[in-house]
Amino acid sequence: MPTNKKLSEISCVCINLRRLAQKVTDFYDRALRPVGITTNQYFLLASIRQMEGCGSGELAQRAGLEKSTLVRTLQPLLREGLIVDKSPPKARKRQLYLTVSGKEVFREALPLWRRAQDEIGVKLGRSHDELMEFFNHISLRD
């Protein structure tokens, strides 16, 4: 089907970056599939491991997620027994910790994540550092 749209109207950087981000997420998700977690879940396990006893607000801020998105991502980790909330009953703030199973899954996931990270790094080369520097400057201007 022919189109009269200019290339500049079709090649939207924003849309292409969103699509690329989804492809990268899919790549990491495939790498982590053998241990049964997603990229977002891996990041939360790593964050909870570093911030033992953290609350959901701190975790959402670190992950750059809305609280409702964070809660949805935490649910399978809680259900599977990979993390536990040790806050007292009726407490307003969660106290999140990895369980023994969570530590084991993280230990198994770490080399898979590193392999994916290395593969992406090789493919991107210096452009990765340049992109990160560019986007860090953009966020500072807001």
BAFI-3210 file (N, C-alpha, C; in Angstrom, 3 decimals, decimal comma, padded with zeros to 6 digits):
// residues 142
n [1|2|3|4|5|6|7|8|9|10|11|12|13|14|15|16|17|18|19|20|21|22|23|24|25|26|27|28|29|30|31|32|33|34|35|36|37|38|39|40|41|42|43|44|45|46|47|48|49|50|51|52|53|54|55|56|57|58|59|60|61|62|63|64|65|66|67|68|69|70|71|72|73|74|75|76|77|78|79|80|81|82|83|84|85|86|87|88|89|90|91|92|93|94|95|96|97|98|99|100|101|102|103|104|105|106|107|108|109|110|111|112|113|114|115|116|117|118|119|120|121|122|123|124|125|126|127|128|129|130|131|132|133|134|135|136|137|138|139|140|141|142]
n.u [000,841|000,867|002,280|002,057|003,534|006,246|009,631|010,635|008,358|007,733|009,957|010,150|012,019|011,392|009,336|010,755|012,808|011,270|010,320|012,762|013,599|011,712|012,475|015,036|014,376|012,913|015,024|016,659|014,745|014,435|016,994|016,912|014,941|015,486|015,660|013,203|012,314|011,599|013,144|012,477|011,740|014,179|015,703|014,345|014,802|017,609|017,766|016,360|018,020|020,265|019,165|018,172|015,260|013,904|011,273|008,265|008,012|010,630|011,766|010,245|011,010|013,763|013,609|012,300|009,578|005,997|004,039|001,856|002,561|004,886|003,853|002,367|004,478|005,893|004,134|004,217|006,761|006,478|004,437|005,743|007,535|010,017|010,647|009,991|007,762|008,535|007,316|005,668|002,318|-000,305|001,392|002,469|004,558|006,334|008,693|010,953|012,564|014,917|014,191|015,557|015,181|014,851|017,389|018,840|017,701|018,425|021,223|021,537|020,540|022,249|024,717|023,495|022,274|024,588|025,852|024,017|024,166|026,864|026,796|025,025|026,511|028,809|027,692|026,689|028,892|030,902|028,804|026,812|027,681|027,734|025,040|023,848|025,044|024,015|021,198|021,147|021,817|019,619|017,548|018,389|017,848|015,165]
n.v [-001,168|002,045|005,053|008,490|009,691|011,456|010,410|011,413|011,604|009,009|007,821|008,179|009,100|008,761|006,749|004,664|004,268|003,424|000,997|-000,315|-000,417|-002,232|-004,509|-004,924|-005,419|-007,797|-009,410|-009,589|-010,767|-013,264|-014,269|-014,578|-016,411|-019,214|-019,246|-018,415|-015,759|-012,288|-009,460|-007,090|-008,203|-009,329|-006,992|-005,923|-007,919|-007,679|-005,056|-005,186|-006,932|-005,316|-003,288|-004,189|-004,684|-002,567|-000,253|-000,154|002,333|003,411|001,477|001,693|004,235|003,858|001,986|003,422|003,240|003,486|003,272|001,466|-000,115|-001,222|-002,773|-004,678|-005,985|-006,983|-008,870|-011,584|-012,328|-012,340|-014,275|-016,538|-016,944|-015,696|-013,267|-011,617|-009,917|-008,431|-006,698|-005,433|-006,451|-004,435|-002,344|000,600|000,810|-001,300|-003,975|-005,269|-008,278|-010,610|-014,052|-017,290|-018,838|-016,752|-015,586|-017,658|-017,892|-015,376|-015,675|-017,662|-016,293|-014,145|-014,733|-015,209|-012,784|-011,192|-012,281|-011,580|-008,805|-008,384|-009,249|-007,410|-005,098|-005,531|-005,467|-002,849|-001,278|001,666|003,345|002,886|004,111|006,740|007,164|006,866|009,000|011,141|010,864|011,110|013,775|014,964|014,355|015,875|018,425|018,803]
n.w [000,000|-001,024|000,369|001,221|003,118|004,548|005,102|007,508|009,049|009,491|010,662|013,580|016,296|019,004|019,023|017,810|019,699|021,874|020,866|020,544|023,213|024,206|022,778|023,834|026,500|026,110|025,224|027,558|029,236|027,991|028,465|031,234|031,587|032,204|035,027|035,762|036,132|035,378|033,727|035,116|037,585|038,319|038,686|040,893|042,824|043,017|043,971|046,423|047,724|048,078|049,592|052,118|054,053|053,050|052,215|050,188|048,964|048,864|047,244|044,896|044,080|043,593|041,528|039,658|039,231|039,213|042,194|042,015|039,827|040,821|042,947|041,518|040,234|042,375|043,460|042,232|043,139|045,901|046,111|045,071|047,040|047,043|048,050|051,176|053,328|056,204|057,911|060,851|061,859|060,590|060,063|058,374|056,641|054,491|055,026|053,237|052,305|050,906|050,597|051,503|049,221|047,375|047,434|046,332|043,736|042,778|042,850|040,892|038,709|038,314|036,755|034,280|033,714|033,624|031,368|029,351|029,625|028,913|026,242|025,039|025,545|023,970|021,414|021,330|021,943|022,236|021,784|023,627|026,040|025,138|024,483|027,040|028,395|026,917|027,397|030,159|030,444|029,263|031,081|033,213|032,422|032,670]
ca.u [000,000|001,714|002,010|002,593|004,203|007,682|010,426|010,757|007,129|007,707|011,114|010,080|013,030|010,717|008,684|011,790|013,468|010,337|010,354|014,070|013,587|010,956|013,313|016,105|013,718|012,642|016,326|017,013|013,751|014,805|018,210|016,568|013,870|015,811|015,420|011,785|012,002|011,717|014,146|011,997|011,831|015,605|016,117|013,784|015,559|018,918|017,568|016,000|019,252|021,126|018,462|017,392|014,315|013,370|009,844|007,883|008,261|012,061|012,001|009,630|011,860|015,001|013,283|011,667|008,255|004,851|003,792|000,940|003,339|005,773|003,069|002,079|005,710|006,273|003,203|004,718|007,927|005,918|003,693|006,711|008,380|011,365|010,803|009,055|007,519|008,677|006,786|004,685|000,928|-000,879|002,421|002,245|005,728|006,815|010,098|011,156|013,810|014,976|014,164|016,625|014,886|015,115|018,847|019,283|017,286|019,288|022,558|021,470|020,223|023,330|025,558|022,667|022,157|025,909|026,073|023,174|024,750|028,096|026,435|024,495|027,628|029,658|026,970|026,545|030,198|030,943|027,536|026,041|028,108|027,316|023,587|023,547|025,436|023,037|019,907|021,316|021,775|018,227|016,746|018,821|017,286|013,713]
ca.v [000,000|003,240|006,099|009,796|010,249|011,677|009,540|012,025|011,332|007,578|007,480|008,917|008,612|008,340|005,452|003,670|003,964|002,614|-000,359|-000,861|-000,728|-003,466|-005,603|-005,162|-006,076|-009,181|-010,091|-009,911|-011,721|-014,592|-014,703|-014,930|-017,412|-020,471|-019,162|-018,128|-014,377|-011,296|-008,419|-006,221|-008,952|-009,420|-005,696|-005,781|-008,810|-007,065|-003,858|-005,608|-007,517|-004,215|-002,380|-005,056|-004,027|-001,358|-000,134|-000,107|003,675|003,483|000,563|002,292|005,354|003,306|001,295|004,348|002,697|003,931|002,302|000,411|-001,016|-001,950|-003,773|-005,773|-006,712|-007,683|-009,944|-012,931|-012,610|-012,704|-015,528|-017,622|-017,062|-015,189|-012,155|-011,643|-008,645|-008,688|-005,576|-005,845|-006,307|-003,089|-001,318|001,322|000,644|-002,666|-004,284|-006,332|-009,043|-011,828|-015,301|-018,204|-019,143|-015,545|-015,458|-018,709|-017,487|-014,260|-016,236|-018,351|-015,317|-013,180|-014,990|-015,085|-011,348|-010,692|-012,709|-010,714|-007,469|-008,380|-009,365|-006,106|-004,167|-005,760|-005,007|-001,395|-000,629|002,998|004,060|002,748|005,183|008,017|007,269|007,082|010,371|012,023|010,811|011,653|015,229|015,350|014,311|016,963|019,688|018,874]
ca.w [000,000|-001,097|001,343|000,857|004,288|004,461|005,957|008,833|009,783|009,784|011,496|014,840|017,224|020,231|018,804|017,560|020,966|022,666|020,302|020,877|024,643|024,381|022,266|024,809|027,632|025,686|025,185|028,941|029,745|027,470|029,160|032,610|031,587|032,900|036,465|035,956|036,495|034,309|033,950|036,198|038,837|038,637|039,220|042,234|043,712|043,233|044,788|047,788|048,268|048,487|050,508|052,998|054,939|052,406|052,013|048,781|048,454|048,523|046,132|043,701|043,667|043,020|040,283|038,727|038,942|039,998|043,270|041,573|038,971|041,718|043,676|040,568|039,955|043,605|043,810|041,941|043,973|047,208|045,942|044,856|048,223|046,783|048,984|052,292|054,007|057,642|058,697|061,851|061,428|060,525|059,818|057,117|055,785|054,303|055,275|052,267|052,379|050,099|051,332|051,083|047,815|046,607|047,314|045,399|042,381|042,395|042,598|039,600|037,658|038,125|035,571|033,083|033,495|033,206|029,984|028,511|029,726|028,105|024,828|024,624|025,580|022,801|020,228|021,361|021,999|022,850|021,610|024,867|026,946|024,557|024,659|028,448|028,715|026,277|028,074|031,508|030,323|028,967|032,307|034,084|031,925|032,962]
c.u [000,891|001,291|002,659|003,342|005,688|008,386|010,521|009,512|007,052|008,796|011,141|011,071|012,371|010,109|009,728|012,544|012,565|010,332|011,670|014,128|012,827|011,760|014,440|015,534|013,429|013,924|016,741|016,029|014,052|016,034|017,895|015,515|014,240|015,603|014,004|011,443|012,182|012,827|013,731|012,090|013,287|016,079|015,579|014,491|016,918|018,798|017,243|017,218|020,174|020,496|017,598|016,512|013,676|011,847|009,533|008,112|009,706|012,360|011,432|010,494|013,132|014,749|012,690|010,294|007,198|004,583|002,883|001,653|004,272|005,023|002,751|003,315|006,177|005,404|003,722|005,930|007,505|005,244|004,633|007,661|009,811|011,691|009,752|008,953|007,519|008,149|005,762|003,263|000,460|000,164|002,153|003,380|006,132|008,276|010,412|012,548|013,741|014,876|015,373|016,427|015,181|016,599|019,395|018,926|018,168|020,683|022,605|021,255|021,406|024,233|024,781|022,517|023,478|026,205|025,271|023,749|026,006|027,780|025,897|025,630|028,539|028,982|026,871|027,886|030,127|029,615|026,666|026,383|027,647|025,814|023,230|023,907|024,422|021,728|020,000|021,267|020,365|017,419|017,141|018,225|015,827|013,405]
c.v [001,237|004,271|007,399|010,439|010,382|010,729|010,102|011,781|009,877|007,212|008,309|008,293|008,063|006,946|004,359|003,298|003,137|001,175|-001,043|-001,263|-002,024|-004,670|-005,941|-005,863|-007,533|-010,008|-010,522|-010,926|-013,141|-015,140|-015,208|-016,030|-018,709|-020,435|-018,682|-016,726|-013,473|-010,303|-007,506|-006,922|-009,110|-008,120|-005,500|-006,690|-008,201|-005,855|-004,218|-006,206|-006,416|-003,325|-003,185|-004,257|-002,785|-001,417|-000,031|001,274|003,860|002,647|001,122|003,430|004,843|002,677|002,226|003,867|003,407|002,858|001,160|-000,597|-001,852|-003,073|-004,961|-006,615|-007,490|-008,909|-011,343|-013,301|-013,003|-014,071|-016,725|-017,796|-016,605|-013,976|-012,306|-010,234|-008,934|-007,541|-006,101|-005,692|-004,855|-001,979|-000,664|001,096|-000,830|-002,760|-005,516|-006,942|-010,182|-013,011|-016,128|-018,552|-017,950|-015,323|-016,474|-018,352|-016,331|-014,767|-016,936|-017,372|-014,410|-013,501|-014,897|-013,611|-010,775|-011,055|-011,833|-009,306|-007,365|-008,414|-008,039|-005,086|-004,295|-005,213|-003,480|-000,665|000,705|003,727|003,959|003,880|006,542|008,226|007,580|008,511|011,367|012,042|011,272|013,167|015,722|015,390|015,429|018,303|019,862|019,790]
c.w [000,000|-000,056|000,884|002,020|004,027|005,421|007,369|009,686|010,215|010,787|012,773|015,836|018,490|020,076|018,591|018,832|021,877|022,180|020,641|022,347|024,904|023,891|023,238|026,035|027,303|025,674|026,594|029,535|029,269|028,191|030,571|032,710|032,322|034,418|036,786|036,422|035,271|034,667|035,096|037,551|039,277|039,282|040,640|043,232|044,042|044,166|046,232|048,478|048,788|049,557|051,486|053,941|054,338|052,327|050,530|048,172|048,011|047,282|044,835|043,175|043,003|041,654|039,238|038,295|039,772|041,052|042,819|040,670|039,825|042,426|042,766|040,283|041,181|043,882|043,469|042,797|045,385|047,144|045,806|046,042|048,002|047,643|050,072|052,863|055,503|058,496|059,700|061,306|061,554|060,344|058,477|056,139|055,718|054,715|054,428|052,363|051,371|051,040|050,894|049,609|046,914|046,397|046,316|043,956|041,906|042,045|041,240|038,444|037,330|036,926|034,259|032,705|033,000|031,756|029,018|028,474|028,850|026,616|024,283|024,558|024,381|021,553|020,174|021,351|022,717|022,747|022,856|025,823|026,441|024,707|026,108|028,863|028,146|027,066|029,523|031,485|030,039|030,256|033,271|033,676|032,307|034,113]
res [m|p|t|n|k|k|l|s|e|i|s|c|v|c|i|n|l|r|r|l|a|q|k|v|t|d|f|y|d|r|a|l|r|p|v|g|i|t|t|n|q|y|f|l|l|a|s|i|r|q|m|e|g|c|g|s|g|e|l|a|q|r|a|g|l|e|k|s|t|l|v|r|t|l|q|p|l|l|r|e|g|l|i|v|d|k|s|p|p|k|a|r|k|r|q|l|y|l|t|v|s|g|k|e|v|f|r|e|a|l|p|l|w|r|r|a|q|d|e|i|g|v|k|l|g|r|s|h|d|e|l|m|e|f|f|n|h|i|s|l|r|d]
***
